[in-house]
Each structure stands twice: as C-alpha cells, then as structure tokens.
Amino acid sequence: MDPAREAALVAAARRAREHAVCSYSGFAVGAALETKEGAVFGGCNVENGTYGLTVCAERVAIWKALSEGVREFRAVAVVTGAPEPTPPCGACRQILWEFAGDIEVVSSTLEGRTKRFHLHELLPEPFEFDKDMSGNRKP
C-alpha cells in the first residue's frame, strides 16, 4: 500500500475511534475498511452491559459496507490507544476473511506505531464454508 493511501486509511480509522462506545472496558477502537474502488467505511467498537453482544470496530465497518451493497475490498486499518499496534481479534479476522478475502491489514497506535499484514498472516487456516472443491470462492 502506498504511504499516502495508508495515511488516509489510518486517519479515517482514528476518526471512527472517536465515536467508540466503550464505557465498560475503556478500550476505544476505530476501523476503516477500504473498498476496491477506494471508498472508505468507518466503524467503532460498541459495547454493552452483556459484553457478549459487544461488536468490534472492524465488524461494524464491514457490516456498514455490506449493507450498502459493497462486496469487494482491498484494505482495513485499525487504530487503538494501546502502546503496541493491535490487530483484529479472531472473530473479526474470520469475518474479514469471509467477506473481504486476503486484504491488507494496517494496525496503528495513536502515537503512530504501525504494523502491516496480509490477512492470511493473521489467520493462516480460516474456516472456509464458501469455497468449492477446487478452492475457488463461490459467487
């Protein structure tokens, strides 16, 4: 990913983080999901008292994009206030894999520490219900 595109995507994730609803954990997360055409869908984590029904920022972003009819993606950025870059959790990795494939993942801190991955590095053996016997994604 070129540096300007990465910076814009991280900035969008940082803006999305400002809307996080995280009064229980205090761990605000922002995500920005980039489509193949370059549009960006932001998302923030939304917690509630049951914890189990909490939704991560990455899933909020992908649900927003999918609900608008978008089906092709190229990258996601995640921003947290942690001292080290925090990649997507396991559930988000699986959802991203299923709906976005092997996209680029940029994890960044508020201080600008950044790590870059392709999703297959974070999820080397995903559950793949939607592939045919030849390994191709079903339409």
C-alpha positions in Angstrom: 0.0 0.0 0.0 1.4 3.4 -0.9 2.1 5.7 2.1 -0.5 8.3 1.2 -3.3 5.8 0.9 -2.2 4.1 4.2 -2.1 7.5 6.0 -5.6 8.4 4.8 -7.0 5.0 5.8 -5.4 5.2 9.3 -6.7 8.8 9.7 -10.2 7.5 8.9 -9.9 4.8 11.5 -8.7 7.3 14.0 -11.7 9.5 13.3 -14.1 6.5 13.6 -12.4 5.7 17.0 -13.7 9.0 18.4 -17.2 7.6 18.3 -16.4 4.3 20.2 -18.9 3.3 22.9 -16.6 1.7 25.4 -17.7 2.7 28.9 -17.1 -0.8 30.3 -13.6 -1.5 29.0 -12.4 1.9 28.2 -10.7 0.4 25.1 -11.7 2.5 22.1 -11.1 1.1 18.7 -11.6 2.6 15.2 -11.5 0.8 11.9 -11.6 1.9 8.3 -12.4 -0.5 5.5 -11.4 0.4 2.0 -13.3 -0.8 -1.0 -11.8 -1.8 -4.3 -13.0 1.5 -5.7 -11.3 3.5 -2.9 -14.4 4.3 -0.8 -13.9 4.0 3.0 -16.4 2.7 5.6 -15.5 3.5 9.2 -16.6 1.7 12.3 -16.0 1.9 16.0 -16.5 -0.7 18.8 -19.8 -0.6 20.5 -20.0 -2.2 24.0 -23.0 -3.1 26.2 -23.5 -4.5 29.6 -23.6 -8.1 28.5 -20.1 -7.9 26.9 -21.0 -10.9 24.7 -23.1 -8.7 22.5 -20.4 -6.1 22.0 -19.4 -5.5 18.4 -15.9 -4.7 17.3 -15.0 -1.8 15.1 -13.9 -4.0 12.2 -17.2 -5.8 12.1 -19.2 -2.5 12.3 -17.2 -1.2 9.3 -17.8 -4.4 7.2 -21.5 -4.6 8.1 -21.9 -1.0 7.0 -20.2 -1.7 3.7 -22.1 -4.9 3.1 -25.4 -3.2 3.9 -24.7 -0.7 1.2 -24.1 -3.4 -1.4 -20.3 -3.3 -1.4 -18.7 -6.7 -1.9 -15.0 -6.1 -2.9 -12.4 -4.7 -0.5 -8.7 -4.1 -0.5 -7.6 -3.0 3.0 -8.6 -2.3 6.6 -6.9 -0.1 9.2 -7.4 -0.5 12.9 -6.4 2.2 15.5 -6.3 1.7 19.2 -4.9 3.6 22.2 -2.7 0.6 23.2 1.0 1.0 23.4 1.6 -1.5 20.6 -0.4 -2.0 17.4 -3.4 -4.2 18.0 -4.5 -6.4 15.0 -8.2 -7.6 14.6 -9.4 -10.2 17.1 -10.1 -13.7 16.0 -13.8 -13.2 15.3 -13.0 -10.1 13.2 -10.3 -12.0 11.3 -12.7 -14.7 10.3 -15.4 -12.2 9.2 -12.9 -10.2 7.3 -11.6 -13.3 5.6 -15.1 -14.5 4.6 -16.3 -11.2 3.2 -13.1 -9.4 2.1 -10.5 -12.2 1.5 -6.8 -11.7 1.9 -6.8 -8.0 2.3 -4.1 -5.7 3.6 -4.3 -5.0 7.4 -2.8 -2.0 9.0 -2.7 -1.8 12.8 -1.7 1.5 14.3 -1.5 3.2 17.7 -2.4 6.8 18.5 1.3 7.5 18.6 1.8 6.3 15.1 3.4 2.9 15.7 2.3 0.7 12.8 2.3 -2.9 11.8 1.3 -4.2 8.4 0.0 -7.7 7.5 -2.0 -9.5 4.9 -4.9 -11.2 6.5 -3.6 -14.7 5.7 -0.7 -14.0 8.1 -3.1 -13.3 10.9 -5.5 -16.1 10.1 -3.4 -18.9 8.4 -6.1 -21.5 8.4 -9.5 -19.8 8.2 -12.8 -21.7 8.2 -14.0 -21.6 4.6 -17.6 -22.7 4.2 -18.0 -20.8 0.9 -15.3 -22.5 -1.3 -16.0 -25.2 -3.8 -13.8 -28.3 -4.1 -11.3 -26.5 -6.4 -10.6 -23.9 -3.7 -12.3 -21.1 -5.6 -14.7 -18.8 -3.8 -18.3 -19.4 -4.7 -20.1 -16.4 -6.3 
